[in-house]
Amino acid sequence: MIDLRELYQDLILDHGKRPRNFGRPVANANRAARGHNPLCGDKLTITLRVDEEGVISDLAFDGAGCAISTASASLMTETLKGKSVAEALTIFEQFHHLVTDGECPDDVDLGSLEVFAGVKEFPVRVKCATLAWHTVVSALDVSQSTINSPDSAPTVSTE
Ligand code: ZN
């Protein structure tokens, strides 16, 4: 039998070492936000392009953080690409539920994001796993977001 816990750890290690959609801003980005987790030192910037239909057509992140925060941001970008803003906010709520109490509704399939279910055992790590998500939610909040300017984008602190 495959040890699921080991499999999940492998996925987190893989994305922590070789993050996807990393190290460059999105071309023609129209949303951006920065996140900071002072407890761990994780810092990241997320840029997105949301099209006229309200679909996230591209997103990427940059920054430096621990394996959990990097892997979470990497898997998040893969999950949210092609989703509508409304879908992204729903997935965030379910993901937050998963990492804080380890549960998600039976009819919801979070796919590879479910590797983070074990994080609930480590409350300090919850902030690492959710940093990218809080940051993307801030970027999607148009009233706070700065168009096409990651340098002056709002900063989210998980403290
Ligand atoms: Zn961290």
Backbone and ligand atoms as CSV (ligand in chain L), in Angstrom:
chain,resi,resn,atom,element,x,y,z
A,1,MET,N,N,0.832,-1.204,0.000
A,1,MET,CA,C,0.000,0.000,0.000
A,1,MET,C,C,0.867,1.254,0.000
A,2,ILE,N,N,0.436,2.218,-0.729
A,2,ILE,CA,C,1.176,3.481,-0.766
A,2,ILE,C,C,0.894,4.269,0.512
A,3,ASP,N,N,1.946,4.768,1.107
A,3,ASP,CA,C,1.780,5.614,2.280
A,3,ASP,C,C,1.411,7.022,1.795
A,4,LEU,N,N,0.133,7.366,1.978
A,4,LEU,CA,C,-0.340,8.645,1.444
A,4,LEU,C,C,0.404,9.823,2.055
A,5,ARG,N,N,0.726,9.688,3.325
A,5,ARG,CA,C,1.394,10.803,3.979
A,5,ARG,C,C,2.754,11.088,3.328
A,6,GLU,N,N,3.463,9.989,2.986
A,6,GLU,CA,C,4.755,10.170,2.310
A,6,GLU,C,C,4.577,10.766,0.923
A,7,LEU,N,N,3.540,10.280,0.238
A,7,LEU,CA,C,3.264,10.795,-1.099
A,7,LEU,C,C,3.004,12.297,-1.021
A,8,TYR,N,N,2.202,12.703,-0.061
A,8,TYR,CA,C,1.875,14.113,0.098
A,8,TYR,C,C,3.125,14.914,0.401
A,9,GLN,N,N,3.975,14.361,1.266
A,9,GLN,CA,C,5.199,15.080,1.585
A,9,GLN,C,C,6.066,15.255,0.343
A,10,ASP,N,N,6.091,14.221,-0.497
A,10,ASP,CA,C,6.880,14.320,-1.727
A,10,ASP,C,C,6.387,15.464,-2.608
A,11,LEU,N,N,5.064,15.611,-2.693
A,11,LEU,CA,C,4.503,16.667,-3.530
A,11,LEU,C,C,4.874,18.042,-2.965
A,12,ILE,N,N,4.804,18.183,-1.643
A,12,ILE,CA,C,5.164,19.463,-1.021
A,12,ILE,C,C,6.654,19.744,-1.229
A,13,LEU,N,N,7.487,18.722,-1.054
A,13,LEU,CA,C,8.929,18.918,-1.254
A,13,LEU,C,C,9.232,19.295,-2.704
A,14,ASP,N,N,8.550,18.626,-3.628
A,14,ASP,CA,C,8.773,18.891,-5.042
A,14,ASP,C,C,8.429,20.337,-5.382
A,15,HIS,N,N,7.250,20.782,-4.952
A,15,HIS,CA,C,6.835,22.154,-5.262
A,15,HIS,C,C,7.640,23.176,-4.451
A,16,GLY,N,N,8.138,22.765,-3.276
A,16,GLY,CA,C,8.967,23.668,-2.486
A,16,GLY,C,C,10.317,23.906,-3.140
A,17,LYS,N,N,10.833,22.853,-3.780
A,17,LYS,CA,C,12.143,22.965,-4.428
A,17,LYS,C,C,12.049,23.523,-5.835
A,18,ARG,N,N,10.991,23.138,-6.542
A,18,ARG,CA,C,10.846,23.559,-7.945
A,18,ARG,C,C,9.472,24.204,-8.134
A,19,PRO,N,N,9.286,25.389,-7.534
A,19,PRO,CA,C,7.958,26.009,-7.617
A,19,PRO,C,C,7.555,26.343,-9.052
A,20,ARG,N,N,6.269,26.142,-9.346
A,20,ARG,CA,C,5.714,26.462,-10.661
A,20,ARG,C,C,5.227,27.918,-10.668
A,21,ASN,N,N,5.215,28.503,-11.854
A,21,ASN,CA,C,4.736,29.888,-12.005
A,21,ASN,C,C,5.459,30.816,-11.039
A,22,PHE,N,N,6.771,30.690,-10.995
A,22,PHE,CA,C,7.582,31.371,-9.987
A,22,PHE,C,C,8.656,32.228,-10.639
A,23,GLY,N,N,8.961,33.355,-9.982
A,23,GLY,CA,C,10.159,34.101,-10.332
A,23,GLY,C,C,10.000,35.139,-11.420
A,24,ARG,N,N,8.777,35.375,-11.840
A,24,ARG,CA,C,8.537,36.405,-12.857
A,24,ARG,C,C,7.142,36.961,-12.627
A,25,PRO,N,N,6.962,38.243,-12.897
A,25,PRO,CA,C,5.593,38.749,-12.853
A,25,PRO,C,C,4.841,38.298,-14.099
A,26,VAL,N,N,3.534,38.222,-13.992
A,26,VAL,CA,C,2.689,37.885,-15.131
A,26,VAL,C,C,2.731,39.035,-16.149
A,27,ALA,N,N,2.788,38.696,-17.423
A,27,ALA,CA,C,2.735,39.732,-18.458
A,27,ALA,C,C,1.371,40.416,-18.413
A,28,ASN,N,N,1.366,41.724,-18.534
A,28,ASN,CA,C,0.118,42.499,-18.514
A,28,ASN,C,C,-0.713,42.239,-17.262
A,29,ALA,N,N,-0.040,42.124,-16.133
A,29,ALA,CA,C,-0.764,41.906,-14.869
A,29,ALA,C,C,-1.669,43.098,-14.577
A,30,ASN,N,N,-2.845,42.804,-14.039
A,30,ASN,CA,C,-3.714,43.904,-13.620
A,30,ASN,C,C,-4.153,43.769,-12.162
A,31,ARG,N,N,-3.516,42.839,-11.451
A,31,ARG,CA,C,-3.726,42.714,-10.000
A,31,ARG,C,C,-2.389,42.317,-9.385
A,32,ALA,N,N,-2.129,42.828,-8.187
A,32,ALA,CA,C,-0.915,42.432,-7.486
A,32,ALA,C,C,-1.107,42.645,-5.994
A,33,ALA,N,N,-0.429,41.832,-5.195
A,33,ALA,CA,C,-0.397,42.051,-3.752
A,33,ALA,C,C,0.842,41.360,-3.207
A,34,ARG,N,N,1.284,41.843,-2.049
A,34,ARG,CA,C,2.428,41.234,-1.380
A,34,ARG,C,C,1.971,40.638,-0.055
A,35,GLY,N,N,2.616,39.548,0.323
A,35,GLY,CA,C,2.284,38.902,1.587
A,35,GLY,C,C,3.519,38.733,2.447
A,36,HIS,N,N,3.321,38.818,3.747
A,36,HIS,CA,C,4.432,38.671,4.688
A,36,HIS,C,C,3.951,37.887,5.898
A,37,ASN,N,N,4.700,36.857,6.229
A,37,ASN,CA,C,4.411,36.069,7.425
A,37,ASN,C,C,5.568,36.260,8.403
A,38,PRO,N,N,5.446,37.223,9.323
A,38,PRO,CA,C,6.587,37.565,10.190
A,38,PRO,C,C,6.997,36.415,11.115
A,39,LEU,N,N,6.071,35.519,11.419
A,39,LEU,CA,C,6.404,34.407,12.320
A,39,LEU,C,C,7.486,33.514,11.735
A,40,CYS,N,N,7.456,33.354,10.409
A,40,CYS,CA,C,8.378,32.435,9.747
A,40,CYS,C,C,9.378,33.179,8.868
A,41,GLY,N,N,8.997,34.390,8.431
A,41,GLY,CA,C,9.857,35.152,7.527
A,41,GLY,C,C,9.502,34.998,6.069
A,42,ASP,N,N,8.395,34.314,5.778
A,42,ASP,CA,C,7.976,34.133,4.386
A,42,ASP,C,C,7.530,35.470,3.795
A,43,LYS,N,N,8.006,35.749,2.583
A,43,LYS,CA,C,7.586,36.959,1.868
A,43,LYS,C,C,7.322,36.587,0.427
A,44,LEU,N,N,6.220,37.057,-0.119
A,44,LEU,CA,C,5.973,36.798,-1.531
A,44,LEU,C,C,5.158,37.912,-2.169
A,45,THR,N,N,5.291,37.993,-3.472
A,45,THR,CA,C,4.514,38.923,-4.287
A,45,THR,C,C,3.757,38.100,-5.309
A,46,ILE,N,N,2.477,38.373,-5.443
A,46,ILE,CA,C,1.661,37.652,-6.423
A,46,ILE,C,C,1.149,38.638,-7.454
A,47,THR,N,N,1.277,38.298,-8.715
A,47,THR,CA,C,0.706,39.102,-9.791
A,47,THR,C,C,-0.283,38.243,-10.563
A,48,LEU,N,N,-1.350,38.875,-11.035
A,48,LEU,CA,C,-2.397,38.162,-11.760
A,48,LEU,C,C,-2.872,38.991,-12.939
A,49,ARG,N,N,-3.437,38.289,-13.878
A,49,ARG,CA,C,-4.187,38.957,-14.937
A,49,ARG,C,C,-5.600,38.391,-14.907
A,50,VAL,N,N,-6.558,39.274,-14.659
A,50,VAL,CA,C,-7.965,38.886,-14.653
A,50,VAL,C,C,-8.593,39.460,-15.911
A,51,ASP,N,N,-9.217,38.597,-16.712
A,51,ASP,CA,C,-9.754,39.079,-17.986
A,51,ASP,C,C,-11.133,39.715,-17.801
A,52,GLU,N,N,-11.695,40.182,-18.905
A,52,GLU,CA,C,-12.950,40.950,-18.820
A,52,GLU,C,C,-14.120,40.109,-18.325
A,53,GLU,N,N,-14.020,38.789,-18.479
A,53,GLU,CA,C,-15.090,37.906,-17.985
A,53,GLU,C,C,-14.913,37.562,-16.505
A,54,GLY,N,N,-13.875,38.113,-15.864
A,54,GLY,CA,C,-13.645,37.818,-14.455
A,54,GLY,C,C,-12.956,36.488,-14.238
A,55,VAL,N,N,-12.214,36.016,-15.238
A,55,VAL,CA,C,-11.472,34.762,-15.124
A,55,VAL,C,C,-9.983,35.075,-14.937
A,56,ILE,N,N,-9.353,34.333,-14.020
A,56,ILE,CA,C,-7.915,34.499,-13.779
A,56,ILE,C,C,-7.176,33.787,-14.913
A,57,SER,N,N,-6.728,34.553,-15.895
A,57,SER,CA,C,-6.108,33.927,-17.059
A,57,SER,C,C,-4.641,33.593,-16.816
A,58,ASP,N,N,-4.007,34.291,-15.871
A,58,ASP,CA,C,-2.627,33.935,-15.537
A,58,ASP,C,C,-2.301,34.478,-14.148
A,59,LEU,N,N,-1.429,33.779,-13.439
A,59,LEU,CA,C,-0.949,34.274,-12.157
A,59,LEU,C,C,0.408,33.650,-11.854
A,60,ALA,N,N,1.192,34.374,-11.082
A,60,ALA,CA,C,2.535,33.914,-10.757
A,60,ALA,C,C,2.955,34.533,-9.431
A,61,PHE,N,N,4.011,33.982,-8.856
A,61,PHE,CA,C,4.489,34.551,-7.593
A,61,PHE,C,C,6.005,34.621,-7.599
A,62,ASP,N,N,6.509,35.449,-6.695
A,62,ASP,CA,C,7.946,35.611,-6.532
A,62,ASP,C,C,8.184,35.856,-5.054
A,63,GLY,N,N,9.404,35.613,-4.604
A,63,GLY,CA,C,9.702,35.872,-3.208
A,63,GLY,C,C,10.525,34.760,-2.609
A,64,ALA,N,N,10.583,34.741,-1.271
A,64,ALA,CA,C,11.370,33.742,-0.565
A,64,ALA,C,C,10.623,33.308,0.683
A,65,GLY,N,N,10.611,32.005,0.908
A,65,GLY,CA,C,9.906,31.498,2.077
A,65,GLY,C,C,10.288,30.057,2.335
A,66,CYS,N,N,9.673,29.486,3.353
A,66,CYS,CA,C,9.951,28.098,3.700
A,66,CYS,C,C,9.311,27.159,2.665
A,67,ALA,N,N,9.605,25.886,2.775
A,67,ALA,CA,C,9.097,24.908,1.804
A,67,ALA,C,C,7.573,24.888,1.774
A,68,ILE,N,N,6.946,25.006,2.946
A,68,ILE,CA,C,5.482,24.942,2.987
A,68,ILE,C,C,4.861,26.146,2.275
A,69,SER,N,N,5.362,27.346,2.548
A,69,SER,CA,C,4.767,28.535,1.927
A,69,SER,C,C,5.020,28.540,0.425
A,70,THR,N,N,6.218,28.105,0.012
A,70,THR,CA,C,6.542,28.073,-1.409
A,70,THR,C,C,5.695,27.026,-2.131
A,71,ALA,N,N,5.583,25.842,-1.541
A,71,ALA,CA,C,4.793,24.777,-2.163
A,71,ALA,C,C,3.320,25.167,-2.229
A,72,SER,N,N,2.836,25.821,-1.174
A,72,SER,CA,C,1.430,26.224,-1.154
A,72,SER,C,C,1.157,27.253,-2.246
A,73,ALA,N,N,2.066,28.226,-2.398
A,73,ALA,CA,C,1.889,29.238,-3.441
A,73,ALA,C,C,1.947,28.594,-4.826
A,74,SER,N,N,2.874,27.646,-5.004
A,74,SER,CA,C,3.039,26.977,-6.291
A,74,SER,C,C,1.776,26.198,-6.672
A,75,LEU,N,N,1.277,25.398,-5.732
A,75,LEU,CA,C,0.069,24.610,-6.011
A,75,LEU,C,C,-1.146,25.513,-6.180
A,76,MET,N,N,-1.155,26.630,-5.457
A,76,MET,CA,C,-2.263,27.576,-5.592
A,76,MET,C,C,-2.314,28.154,-7.003
A,77,THR,N,N,-1.139,28.527,-7.541
A,77,THR,CA,C,-1.152,29.113,-8.891
A,77,THR,C,C,-1.654,28.094,-9.906
A,78,GLU,N,N,-1.269,26.827,-9.734
A,78,GLU,CA,C,-1.739,25.795,-10.665
A,78,GLU,C,C,-3.252,25.608,-10.540
A,79,THR,N,N,-3.746,25.701,-9.300
A,79,THR,CA,C,-5.170,25.469,-9.060
A,79,THR,C,C,-6.035,26.605,-9.600
A,80,LEU,N,N,-5.572,27.845,-9.429
A,80,LEU,CA,C,-6.438,29.003,-9.714
A,80,LEU,C,C,-6.406,29.457,-11.172
A,81,LYS,N,N,-5.397,29.017,-11.921
A,81,LYS,CA,C,-5.329,29.460,-13.316
A,81,LYS,C,C,-6.540,28.933,-14.077
A,82,GLY,N,N,-7.276,29.854,-14.710
A,82,GLY,CA,C,-8.470,29.476,-15.461
A,82,GLY,C,C,-9.752,29.512,-14.647
A,83,LYS,N,N,-9.636,29.765,-13.331
A,83,LYS,CA,C,-10.833,29.848,-12.490
A,83,LYS,C,C,-11.368,31.286,-12.471
A,84,SER,N,N,-12.654,31.413,-12.224
A,84,SER,CA,C,-13.220,32.749,-12.051
A,84,SER,C,C,-12.846,33.272,-10.669
A,85,VAL,N,N,-12.973,34.588,-10.505
A,85,VAL,CA,C,-12.669,35.189,-9.208
A,85,VAL,C,C,-13.573,34.590,-8.131
A,86,ALA,N,N,-14.856,34.394,-8.441
A,86,ALA,CA,C,-15.792,33.827,-7.468
A,86,ALA,C,C,-15.370,32.405,-7.081
A,87,GLU,N,N,-14.964,31.605,-8.077
A,87,GLU,CA,C,-14.504,30.239,-7.783
A,87,GLU,C,C,-13.260,30.273,-6.906
A,88,ALA,N,N,-12.348,31.218,-7.193
A,88,ALA,CA,C,-11.111,31.317,-6.419
A,88,ALA,C,C,-11.409,31.603,-4.950
A,89,LEU,N,N,-12.370,32.482,-4.698
A,89,LEU,CA,C,-12.704,32.833,-3.318
A,89,LEU,C,C,-13.339,31.638,-2.601
A,90,THR,N,N,-14.139,30.857,-3.329
A,90,THR,CA,C,-14.752,29.662,-2.736
A,90,THR,C,C,-13.682,28.623,-2.401
A,91,ILE,N,N,-12.738,28.433,-3.317
A,91,ILE,CA,C,-11.666,27.459,-3.075
A,91,ILE,C,C,-10.832,27.898,-1.867
A,92,PHE,N,N,-10.568,29.202,-1.766
A,92,PHE,CA,C,-9.825,29.713,-0.610
A,92,PHE,C,C,-10.533,29.347,0.694
A,93,GLU,N,N,-11.847,29.558,0.745
A,93,GLU,CA,C,-12.595,29.256,1.970
A,93,GLU,C,C,-12.475,27.781,2.332
A,94,GLN,N,N,-12.572,26.922,1.302
A,94,GLN,CA,C,-12.498,25.477,1.558
A,94,GLN,C,C,-11.089,25.068,1.975
A,95,PHE,N,N,-10.098,25.687,1.338
A,95,PHE,CA,C,-8.706,25.384,1.686
A,95,PHE,C,C,-8.409,25.823,3.124
A,96,HIS,N,N,-8.916,26.994,3.479
A,96,HIS,CA,C,-8.688,27.503,4.832
A,96,HIS,C,C,-9.302,26.554,5.864
A,97,HIS,N,N,-10.489,26.075,5.552
A,97,HIS,CA,C,-11.179,25.100,6.390
A,97,HIS,C,C,-10.310,23.836,6.539
A,98,LEU,N,N,-9.765,23.380,5.432
A,98,LEU,CA,C,-8.959,22.153,5.405
A,98,LEU,C,C,-7.727,22.271,6.313
A,99,VAL,N,N,-7.016,23.388,6.243
A,99,VAL,CA,C,-5.761,23.490,6.989
A,99,VAL,C,C,-5.977,23.887,8.446
A,100,THR,N,N,-7.163,24.412,8.778
A,100,THR,CA,C,-7.384,24.769,10.173
A,100,THR,C,C,-8.077,23.653,10.957
A,101,ASP,N,N,-8.978,22.906,10.327
A,101,ASP,CA,C,-9.601,21.799,11.065
A,101,ASP,C,C,-9.518,20.455,10.347
A,102,GLY,N,N,-8.833,20.426,9.202
A,102,GLY,CA,C,-8.588,19.156,8.526
A,102,GLY,C,C,-9.789,18.566,7.825
A,103,GLU,N,N,-10.873,19.355,7.753
A,103,GLU,CA,C,-12.096,18.841,7.146
A,103,GLU,C,C,-12.428,19.633,5.900
A,104,CYS,N,N,-13.013,18.950,4.931
A,104,CYS,CA,C,-13.681,19.713,3.877
A,104,CYS,C,C,-14.912,18.921,3.465
A,105,PRO,N,N,-15.938,19.608,2.982
A,105,PRO,CA,C,-17.190,18.927,2.653
A,105,PRO,C,C,-16.954,17.785,1.665
A,106,ASP,N,N,-17.733,16.730,1.807
A,106,ASP,CA,C,-17.547,15.535,0.986
A,106,ASP,C,C,-17.685,15.815,-0.500
A,107,ASP,N,N,-18.514,16.781,-0.838
A,107,ASP,CA,C,-18.771,17.019,-2.266
A,107,ASP,C,C,-17.729,17.940,-2.887
A,108,VAL,N,N,-16.738,18.336,-2.093
A,108,VAL,CA,C,-15.721,19.245,-2.618
A,108,VAL,C,C,-14.432,18.470,-2.859
A,109,ASP,N,N,-13.896,18.611,-4.055
A,109,ASP,CA,C,-12.626,17.967,-4.369
A,109,ASP,C,C,-11.566,19.054,-4.527
A,110,LEU,N,N,-10.687,19.143,-3.550
A,110,LEU,CA,C,-9.643,20.162,-3.616
A,110,LEU,C,C,-8.420,19.664,-4.383
A,111,GLY,N,N,-8.477,18.432,-4.864
A,111,GLY,CA,C,-7.376,17.905,-5.659
A,111,GLY,C,C,-6.073,17.901,-4.887
A,112,SER,N,N,-5.007,18.361,-5.541
A,112,SER,CA,C,-3.681,18.277,-4.915
A,112,SER,C,C,-3.566,19.169,-3.688
A,113,LEU,N,N,-4.477,20.128,-3.527
A,113,LEU,CA,C,-4.421,20.983,-2.336
A,113,LEU,C,C,-4.626,20.177,-1.056
A,114,GLU,N,N,-5.221,18.986,-1.186
A,114,GLU,CA,C,-5.493,18.176,0.008
A,114,GLU,C,C,-4.216,17.697,0.689
A,115,VAL,N,N,-3.057,17.851,0.017
A,115,VAL,CA,C,-1.795,17.474,0.660
A,115,VAL,C,C,-1.544,18.318,1.914
A,116,PHE,N,N,-2.229,19.460,1.997
A,116,PHE,CA,C,-1.980,20.350,3.134
A,116,PHE,C,C,-2.865,20.040,4.347
A,117,ALA,N,N,-3.673,18.989,4.263
A,117,ALA,CA,C,-4.542,18.648,5.386
A,117,ALA,C,C,-3.740,18.417,6.668
A,118,GLY,N,N,-2.535,17.858,6.529
A,118,GLY,CA,C,-1.713,17.555,7.695
A,118,GLY,C,C,-1.190,18.780,8.420
A,119,VAL,N,N,-1.282,19.932,7.757
A,119,VAL,CA,C,-0.761,21.164,8.341
A,119,VAL,C,C,-1.499,21.525,9.639
A,120,LYS,N,N,-2.742,21.089,9.752
A,120,LYS,CA,C,-3.524,21.458,10.932
A,120,LYS,C,C,-2.878,20.990,12.239
A,121,GLU,N,N,-2.014,19.966,12.152
A,121,GLU,CA,C,-1.299,19.484,13.330
A,121,GLU,C,C,-0.235,20.484,13.803
A,122,PHE,N,N,0.091,21.444,12.950
A,122,PHE,CA,C,1.188,22.384,13.234
A,122,PHE,C,C,0.693,23.816,13.057
A,123,PRO,N,N,0.069,24.371,14.128
A,123,PRO,CA,C,-0.578,25.681,13.998
A,123,PRO,C,C,0.329,26.769,13.435
A,124,VAL,N,N,1.619,26.732,13.752
A,124,VAL,CA,C,2.524,27.761,13.233
A,124,VAL,C,C,2.610,27.672,11.711
A,125,ARG,N,N,2.519,26.440,11.193
A,125,ARG,CA,C,2.640,26.224,9.750
A,125,ARG,C,C,1.380,26.624,8.978
A,126,VAL,N,N,0.266,26.765,9.695
A,126,VAL,CA,C,-0.964,27.170,9.007
A,126,VAL,C,C,-0.762,28.527,8.342
A,127,LYS,N,N,-0.051,29.418,9.015
A,127,LYS,CA,C,0.198,30.744,8.436
A,127,LYS,C,C,1.090,30.648,7.205
A,128,CYS,N,N,2.014,29.701,7.202
A,128,CYS,CA,C,2.852,29.487,6.019
A,128,CYS,C,C,1.994,28.999,4.848
A,129,ALA,N,N,1.098,28.054,5.152
A,129,ALA,CA,C,0.298,27.426,4.090
A,129,ALA,C,C,-0.760,28.367,3.535
A,130,THR,N,N,-1.196,29.340,4.343
A,130,THR,CA,C,-2.282,30.213,3.886
A,130,THR,C,C,-1.787,31.572,3.400
A,131,LEU,N,N,-0.494,31.870,3.538
A,131,LEU,CA,C,0.014,33.198,3.163
A,131,LEU,C,C,-0.323,33.558,1.718
A,132,ALA,N,N,-0.020,32.654,0.796
A,132,ALA,CA,C,-0.278,32.943,-0.618
A,132,ALA,C,C,-1.762,33.186,-0.866
A,133,TRP,N,N,-2.594,32.448,-0.147
A,133,TRP,CA,C,-4.051,32.569,-0.338
A,133,TRP,C,C,-4.560,33.910,0.175
A,134,HIS,N,N,-4.113,34.306,1.368
A,134,HIS,CA,C,-4.528,35.617,1.869
A,134,HIS,C,C,-4.058,36.713,0.917
A,135,THR,N,N,-2.873,36.514,0.353
A,135,THR,CA,C,-2.316,37.522,-0.554
A,135,THR,C,C,-3.123,37.606,-1.842
A,136,VAL,N,N,-3.509,36.454,-2.378
A,136,VAL,CA,C,-4.257,36.478,-3.639
A,136,VAL,C,C,-5.649,37.067,-3.417
A,137,VAL,N,N,-6.240,36.796,-2.261
A,137,VAL,CA,C,-7.553,37.380,-1.959
A,137,VAL,C,C,-7.445,38.901,-1.903
A,138,SER,N,N,-6.363,39.392,-1.310
A,138,SER,CA,C,-6.141,40.834,-1.266
A,138,SER,C,C,-5.985,41.407,-2.676
A,139,ALA,N,N,-5.252,40.679,-3.521
A,139,ALA,CA,C,-5.044,41.148,-4.895
A,139,ALA,C,C,-6.355,41.174,-5.677
A,140,LEU,N,N,-7.259,40.249,-5.366
A,140,LEU,CA,C,-8.525,40.169,-6.094
A,140,LEU,C,C,-9.533,41.203,-5.610
A,141,ASP,N,N,-9.267,41.788,-4.442
A,141,ASP,CA,C,-10.129,42.834,-3.912
A,141,ASP,C,C,-9.762,44.132,-4.640
A,142,VAL,N,N,-10.535,44.436,-5.676
A,142,VAL,CA,C,-10.149,45.507,-6.594
A,142,VAL,C,C,-9.976,46.841,-5.869
A,143,SER,N,N,-10.778,47.055,-4.822
A,143,SER,CA,C,-10.699,48.345,-4.142
A,143,SER,C,C,-9.338,48.546,-3.475
A,144,GLN,N,N,-8.656,47.441,-3.143
A,144,GLN,CA,C,-7.354,47.555,-2.497
A,144,GLN,C,C,-6.212,47.369,-3.485
A,145,SER,N,N,-6.493,46.780,-4.610
A,145,SER,CA,C,-5.431,46.319,-5.473
A,145,SER,C,C,-4.858,47.456,-6.311
A,146,THR,N,N,-3.604,47.309,-6.648
A,146,THR,CA,C,-2.935,48.313,-7.450
A,146,THR,C,C,-2.685,47.732,-8.823
A,147,ILE,N,N,-3.235,48.375,-9.820
A,147,ILE,CA,C,-3.114,47.858,-11.170
A,147,ILE,C,C,-1.655,47.919,-11.631
A,148,ASN,N,N,-1.151,46.772,-12.038
A,148,ASN,CA,C,0.113,46.701,-12.753
A,148,ASN,C,C,1.304,47.305,-12.017
A,149,SER,N,N,1.296,47.278,-10.710
A,149,SER,CA,C,2.431,47.848,-9.987
A,149,SER,C,C,2.718,47.055,-8.707
A,150,PRO,N,N,3.403,45.939,-8.853
A,150,PRO,CA,C,3.700,45.114,-7.674
A,150,PRO,C,C,4.425,45.886,-6.577
A,151,ASP,N,N,5.230,46.891,-6.958
A,151,ASP,CA,C,6.019,47.596,-5.946
A,151,ASP,C,C,5.158,48.389,-4.980
A,152,SER,N,N,4.037,48.893,-5.483
A,152,SER,CA,C,3.185,49.685,-4.602
A,152,SER,C,C,1.926,48.918,-4.197
A,153,ALA,N,N,1.911,47.605,-4.454
A,153,ALA,CA,C,0.762,46.783,-4.129
A,153,ALA,C,C,0.598,46.655,-2.612
A,154,PRO,N,N,-0.627,46.395,-2.166
A,154,PRO,CA,C,-0.862,46.238,-0.731
A,154,PRO,C,C,-0.103,45.048,-0.166
A,155,THR,N,N,0.291,45.146,1.105
A,155,THR,CA,C,0.960,44.038,1.768
A,155,THR,C,C,0.031,43.427,2.797
A,156,VAL,N,N,-0.098,42.111,2.743
A,156,VAL,CA,C,-0.908,41.371,3.699
A,156,VAL,C,C,0.037,40.780,4.735
A,157,SER,N,N,-0.259,40.989,5.993
A,157,SER,CA,C,0.524,40.341,7.035
A,157,SER,C,C,-0.344,39.341,7.761
A,158,THR,N,N,0.176,38.146,7.973
A,158,THR,CA,C,-0.638,37.115,8.622
A,158,THR,C,C,-0.576,37.221,10.135
A,159,GLU,N,N,0.176,38.184,10.660
A,159,GLU,CA,C,0.307,38.294,12.105
A,159,GLU,C,C,-0.986,38.783,12.730
L,1,ZN,ZN,ZN,6.910,29.531,6.493
